[in-house]
């Protein structure tokens, strides 16, 4: 019931609500297989400085974030 209330709250305010955070162990015990989720960002219209910031984030996530997710099967 609490998740439904939280989802309604987010939806009514136009917010994103990720209900799977912290559920890796719960899902794994029920036979789920870990899969990396990706997001796409179009940044071609942004100023160079902002595009570079996005590239830096992309590199950090690729070199650090994804290996950590794989290592801990998240």
N, C-alpha and C positions, 0 to 999 in steps of 0.2 A: 504494500500500500504506500509506503514511504517513497519508493522509486516512482510510482505513478504520480504522486504529488510533486516530486522534484521535476519530473518530465513535463508536467503541465506548467509548472512555474517557468521553466526554461523556454518552452514553446510559446507561451503567452508574451514573453519578452524578446523573442527572436534570438535566443541564445542556443549554442550548441551544447548538447548534453551527452557525454560519453558514459554509458552505463557499464562498460566492461572493464574499467580501470580497477586493478587489484584483484581480478577474478581468475588469474592464470592458474593458480593451484586448484581452485574449484573446478575449472574446466578440464584441466589435465586429468584429474581423478575420475572424470566421467568420459575419458577417451578422446578428448579433443587434441588436435595436433597444432602446435604453435605455427603462426604465419605472420610475417612482417607486413604491416599495413603501410601504405605509401600515400602521400598527398601530392598533388600537382599544383604548382603556383605559376601563373603567368606573370612575368615581371618585365616584359619587354617595353611597357609604357612608362616604367618608373625611371627616376633619375639614376645616373650611374652609381652614385653613392648607395642608394637603396638596393640596387641590383647586386652590388658587391657584398653588402651585408647579408643578403639572401644566399649568395654563393658561399660565404664563410660559414653560415649556419648549415648549409648543405654538406660542406666538407666535414665539419665537426660531427654531424650526425652519421655520415657515411663511415668515418674513420673510428669513431668512438661509440656512438649510440647503437648502431646496428650490430657490431660485434658483441656488445654487452647484452643486447636483447637475445642474440643467438646463444651466447654462453649460458645465460640463466633461463633459457627456453621461455622467454616471455613473449 
